[in-house]
Amino acid sequence: MVRWTLYPITSGFIAACLLVGCVTVDPTAKERSVDPIAVADARITLGLSYLEQGQRQRAQQNLQKALDVAPDHPRAQLAMAHYYQQVGENRSAEALYVRALQYSPKNGDVLNNYGVFLCNEARFDEADNAFMRAVLQPDYFQASATYENAALCSIKHGDATQAADYFRKALDHEPYRPLSMLQLARLELTGGDYRQAEARLDAFSLRYGETADSLVLKIQSSRQSGRLDRVEKYAELLRQQFPDSQQYQNYLANEY
């Protein structure tokens, strides 16, 4: 499953709700006297928390109320588009993305999320255009995430060369972005650049420790370069640290 980065519709508040539970308060009585953007944001947070909990009807109700009080608010449009994608209503989702871009054609968050949508629809050229438009916006500060999304989309499209270029750009903006580090190392291994891949994996491990994915890549690199002692070393670490992982099960099945 591709791990896209979407902005800015999620909130740390949602995670807190899921962990400790939240009291639901109907803000209707106050909505007439409060800034509509603030009201919409409150509805969005509530709606997305319901969506995370699988309460889709309540999610839709709150997200629609957010749009009702602030129809031009990009975050409300993105949140409802996200809802439609979750329930398989992709035409409605795209209509909201298009509407959001009509109101905010230079909003990097909208362009990034629309690019993810387009890539999931296999409209790769359009997706790439949206991603590149996003990173060109002077007030957009999530370029590393968008370059990473563009790279993941390029992989989905089968263009490893472009994917590697985008991962490098993501790392230019955020040198220790973990997913980009691992994905670029994977592409470097595929291309036979073992030395660069191993250096990148070592940098990853120093920063984050080992993960099942990083150990698998080290196993692959060691095997491809003929260092069987290291294969055994990393395989043992995979067994010790991640015995129940899918990566270890794949190793036992001789898939690496």
C-alpha positions in Angstrom: 0.0 0.0 0.0 1.4 3.4 -1.0 1.9 5.7 2.0 0.9 9.0 0.5 1.3 12.3 2.5 -1.9 14.4 2.4 -2.2 18.0 3.7 -3.7 19.6 5.7 -6.9 17.8 6.5 -5.6 15.6 9.3 -5.0 16.8 12.9 -3.2 15.5 15.9 -6.5 16.1 17.8 -7.9 13.2 15.9 -5.3 10.8 17.2 -6.0 12.1 20.7 -9.7 11.5 20.3 -9.1 7.9 19.2 -6.8 7.3 22.2 -8.8 8.8 25.0 -12.2 9.4 23.7 -13.9 12.8 23.0 -17.0 14.4 24.2 -19.2 15.4 21.3 -20.5 18.9 21.5 -22.9 20.3 19.0 -21.5 23.7 18.1 -24.6 24.8 16.2 -25.7 27.3 18.8 -22.4 29.2 18.5 -21.9 29.0 14.8 -23.7 32.3 14.1 -21.4 34.4 16.2 -18.0 32.7 15.5 -15.7 33.2 12.6 -16.9 30.8 9.8 -13.4 29.4 9.2 -13.0 28.5 12.9 -16.4 26.9 12.8 -15.6 25.0 9.7 -12.3 23.8 11.1 -14.0 22.5 14.2 -16.5 20.6 12.0 -13.7 19.2 9.9 -11.8 17.9 13.0 -15.0 16.3 14.3 -15.9 14.9 10.9 -12.5 13.4 10.3 -12.4 11.8 13.8 -15.7 10.2 13.0 -14.3 9.0 9.6 -11.3 7.5 11.4 -13.7 5.6 13.7 -15.8 4.3 10.8 -18.8 6.4 11.6 -19.2 7.6 8.0 -22.7 9.1 8.3 -21.7 11.4 11.1 -18.5 12.2 9.3 -20.4 13.3 6.2 -22.8 15.4 8.2 -20.0 17.3 9.9 -17.9 17.8 6.8 -21.0 19.0 4.9 -21.7 21.5 7.6 -18.1 22.7 7.3 -18.7 23.3 3.6 -22.0 25.0 4.3 -20.5 27.6 6.7 -17.3 28.1 4.6 -17.9 26.9 1.1 -14.7 28.5 -0.2 -12.4 27.1 2.5 -9.8 24.8 0.9 -9.5 22.7 4.0 -13.2 22.0 4.0 -13.1 21.1 0.3 -10.1 18.8 0.8 -11.8 17.1 3.8 -15.0 16.4 1.9 -13.0 15.2 -1.1 -11.1 12.8 1.2 -14.4 11.5 2.5 -15.7 10.9 -1.0 -12.6 9.0 -1.9 -13.0 6.8 1.3 -16.5 5.8 0.2 -15.6 5.3 -3.4 -17.3 8.4 -4.8 -14.4 9.5 -7.0 -16.4 11.7 -9.3 -17.7 13.7 -6.4 -14.2 13.8 -5.0 -12.7 15.2 -8.2 -15.4 17.8 -8.5 -14.4 19.1 -5.1 -10.7 19.2 -6.1 -11.6 21.1 -9.2 -13.7 23.5 -7.2 -10.9 24.0 -4.7 -8.5 24.8 -7.4 -10.9 27.3 -8.9 -11.0 29.2 -5.6 -7.3 28.6 -4.7 -5.3 27.8 -7.9 -2.0 28.3 -6.2 -2.7 26.4 -3.0 0.1 23.8 -2.6 -2.0 21.6 -0.3 -4.8 21.4 -2.8 -2.4 20.6 -5.6 -0.6 18.0 -3.6 -3.7 16.2 -2.6 -5.2 16.4 -6.1 -2.0 14.9 -7.4 -2.4 11.9 -5.1 -6.0 11.5 -6.2 -4.9 11.6 -9.9 -2.2 9.1 -9.4 -4.6 6.7 -7.7 -6.7 7.1 -10.8 -3.7 6.2 -13.0 -3.7 9.6 -14.5 0.1 9.9 -14.1 0.9 12.9 -16.3 -1.8 15.0 -14.7 -0.6 13.9 -11.3 3.0 14.8 -12.0 1.8 18.2 -13.2 -0.1 18.8 -10.0 2.8 17.8 -7.8 5.2 20.1 -9.7 2.8 23.0 -9.5 2.6 22.5 -5.8 6.3 22.6 -5.1 6.7 25.8 -7.2 4.4 27.7 -4.9 6.5 30.2 -2.9 4.4 29.9 0.3 4.2 26.1 0.2 6.5 24.5 2.8 5.9 20.7 2.3 8.0 20.3 -0.8 9.8 17.2 0.6 6.5 15.4 1.0 5.2 16.4 -2.4 8.5 15.3 -4.1 8.1 12.0 -2.2 4.5 11.6 -3.5 5.7 12.4 -7.0 8.4 9.7 -6.6 5.9 7.1 -5.4 3.6 8.0 -8.3 6.5 7.5 -10.7 7.1 4.0 -9.2 3.5 3.2 -9.7 3.9 4.4 -13.3 6.9 2.2 -13.8 9.4 5.0 -14.2 12.2 4.2 -11.8 14.6 6.9 -13.1 12.2 9.7 -12.5 11.3 8.2 -9.1 14.9 8.2 -8.0 15.2 11.9 -9.1 12.2 12.9 -7.1 13.4 11.0 -4.0 16.7 12.8 -4.2 14.8 16.1 -4.4 12.8 15.1 -1.4 16.0 14.4 0.5 17.5 17.7 -0.7 14.7 19.4 1.2 14.6 17.0 4.1 17.8 14.9 4.3 16.5 12.3 6.8 13.1 11.7 5.4 12.8 8.0 6.2 10.6 6.7 3.5 12.5 8.5 0.8 15.8 7.2 2.2 14.7 3.6 2.1 13.0 3.9 -1.3 16.0 5.5 -2.9 18.3 2.9 -1.5 16.0 0.2 -3.0 16.2 1.9 -6.4 20.0 2.2 -6.1 20.3 -1.5 -5.3 18.1 -2.3 -8.3 20.4 -0.1 -10.4 23.6 -1.8 -9.1 24.8 1.1 -7.1 25.6 -1.0 -4.0 28.0 1.4 -2.4 25.6 4.4 -2.5 22.7 2.2 -1.3 24.7 0.8 1.6 25.9 4.3 2.6 22.3 5.5 2.6 21.1 2.5 4.6 23.9 3.0 7.2 22.8 6.7 7.5 19.2 5.5 8.0 20.2 3.1 10.7 22.3 5.6 12.6 19.3 8.0 12.6 16.4 5.6 13.2 17.8 2.3 14.1 16.9 -0.8 12.1 13.5 -1.6 10.7 12.3 -4.7 9.0 12.5 -2.9 5.6 16.0 -1.6 6.2 17.3 -5.0 7.2 15.7 -6.6 4.1 17.5 -4.1 1.9 20.8 -4.8 3.7 20.2 -8.5 3.1 19.6 -7.9 -0.5 22.6 -5.6 -0.9 24.9 -8.1 0.9 23.7 -11.0 -1.2 24.1 -9.1 -4.5 27.6 -8.1 -3.6 28.5 -11.6 -2.5 29.0 -11.0 1.2 27.2 -14.0 2.6 28.5 -13.4 6.2 26.6 -10.1 6.2 23.5 -11.9 4.8 23.5 -14.2 7.8 24.1 -11.3 10.2 21.2 -9.2 9.0 18.9 -12.2 8.6 19.6 -13.0 12.3 18.8 -9.4 13.3 15.6 -9.6 11.3 14.7 -12.8 13.1 15.5 -11.4 16.5 13.9 -8.0 16.2 11.0 -8.6 13.8 10.1 -12.4 14.1 6.4 -11.8 13.3 6.9 -9.4 10.4 5.9 -10.2 6.8 9.5 -9.3 5.8 10.8 -12.2 7.9 8.2 -14.6 6.6 9.2 -13.6 3.1 12.9 -14.2 3.9 12.1 -17.7 5.2 10.3 -18.4 1.9 13.5 -17.4 0.1 11.9 -14.4 -1.5 15.0 -12.2 -0.9 
